[in-house]
Amino acid sequence: MQAYTNQFSISMNTGKNEVLINFFQNVPPVDAFLQPTEQDVETVSLPVAQLIMSLDCAQNLTDLLSNLLSGKAEAPIK
């Protein structure tokens, strides 16, 4: 399943062996679509997904993202 996200938070457990990543989507509230306005609309943050992973998995994710974003590698599509 794919979900769009535009915000996240990361935390680590007290044992420092697991990482928790929460993904959110900032969207306008539903009533903003019902009453169009020219003013800026404040957004609400909705939870999209929550991932818990081992420290090794989190490090692998960090490495892959870093290489991908720096142009050093391409991510395999699986």
The 8 nearest C-alpha neighbors of each residue, nearest first, counted from 0:
[[1, 2, 3, 48, 47, 4, 77, 49],
 [0, 2, 3, 4, 47, 48, 22, 24],
 [1, 3, 4, 0, 47, 48, 24, 22],
 [4, 2, 1, 5, 24, 47, 23, 22],
 [3, 5, 24, 23, 6, 22, 2, 47],
 [4, 6, 24, 23, 25, 3, 7, 22],
 [7, 5, 23, 4, 22, 24, 8, 25],
 [8, 6, 22, 21, 23, 9, 20, 5],
 [7, 9, 21, 20, 22, 10, 6, 19],
 [10, 8, 20, 19, 21, 7, 11, 18],
 [9, 11, 19, 18, 20, 12, 8, 21],
 [12, 10, 18, 15, 17, 19, 13, 9],
 [11, 13, 15, 14, 17, 18, 16, 10],
 [12, 14, 15, 11, 16, 17, 10, 18],
 [15, 13, 12, 16, 17, 11, 18, 54],
 [16, 14, 12, 13, 11, 17, 54, 18],
 [15, 17, 54, 14, 53, 12, 18, 11],
 [18, 16, 53, 54, 52, 12, 11, 15],
 [17, 19, 11, 52, 51, 10, 54, 53],
 [20, 18, 51, 10, 9, 50, 11, 21],
 [19, 21, 9, 50, 8, 49, 51, 22],
 [22, 20, 49, 8, 7, 48, 9, 50],
 [21, 23, 7, 48, 47, 6, 46, 49],
 [24, 22, 46, 47, 6, 45, 4, 7],
 [23, 25, 4, 45, 5, 44, 6, 26],
 [24, 26, 44, 43, 42, 45, 23, 5],
 [27, 25, 42, 43, 24, 28, 44, 45],
 [26, 28, 42, 43, 41, 31, 29, 40],
 [27, 29, 31, 30, 43, 42, 26, 32],
 [28, 30, 31, 32, 27, 33, 26, 34],
 [29, 31, 33, 32, 28, 34, 27, 35],
 [32, 30, 29, 34, 33, 28, 35, 27],
 [33, 31, 30, 34, 29, 35, 28, 27],
 [32, 34, 30, 31, 35, 29, 36, 28],
 [33, 35, 31, 32, 30, 36, 29, 37],
 [36, 34, 32, 31, 33, 37, 30, 38],
 [35, 37, 38, 34, 31, 39, 40, 32],
 [36, 38, 39, 35, 40, 34, 31, 32],
 [39, 37, 36, 40, 35, 41, 31, 34],
 [40, 38, 41, 37, 36, 42, 27, 31],
 [39, 41, 38, 42, 27, 31, 36, 28],
 [42, 40, 27, 39, 43, 28, 26, 31],
 [41, 43, 27, 26, 25, 28, 40, 44],
 [42, 44, 25, 26, 27, 28, 45, 41],
 [43, 45, 25, 24, 23, 26, 42, 46],
 [44, 46, 24, 23, 25, 47, 43, 26],
 [47, 45, 23, 48, 22, 24, 44, 21],
 [46, 48, 23, 22, 45, 24, 2, 4],
 [49, 47, 22, 21, 46, 50, 23, 2],
 [48, 50, 21, 20, 22, 51, 19, 47],
 [51, 49, 20, 19, 52, 21, 48, 18],
 [50, 52, 19, 18, 20, 17, 49, 53],
 [53, 51, 18, 17, 56, 57, 50, 54],
 [52, 54, 17, 56, 55, 16, 57, 18],
 [53, 55, 57, 17, 16, 56, 58, 18],
 [56, 54, 58, 53, 57, 59, 52, 16],
 [55, 57, 59, 53, 58, 54, 52, 60],
 [56, 58, 60, 54, 59, 55, 61, 53],
 [59, 57, 61, 55, 60, 56, 54, 62],
 [58, 60, 56, 62, 61, 57, 63, 55],
 [61, 59, 57, 63, 58, 62, 64, 56],
 [60, 62, 58, 64, 59, 63, 65, 57],
 [63, 61, 59, 65, 60, 64, 66, 58],
 [62, 64, 60, 66, 65, 61, 67, 59],
 [65, 63, 67, 61, 66, 62, 68, 60],
 [64, 66, 62, 68, 63, 67, 61, 69],
 [67, 65, 71, 69, 63, 72, 64, 68],
 [66, 68, 64, 72, 70, 65, 69, 73],
 [69, 67, 65, 70, 66, 64, 71, 72],
 [68, 70, 66, 71, 67, 65, 72, 64],
 [71, 69, 67, 68, 72, 66, 73, 65],
 [72, 70, 66, 69, 67, 73, 68, 65],
 [73, 71, 67, 66, 70, 74, 69, 63],
 [72, 74, 67, 75, 71, 70, 66, 63],
 [73, 75, 76, 67, 72, 63, 64, 66],
 [76, 74, 77, 73, 72, 63, 67, 64],
 [75, 77, 74, 73, 67, 72, 63, 1],
 [76, 75, 74, 73, 0, 1, 63, 60]]
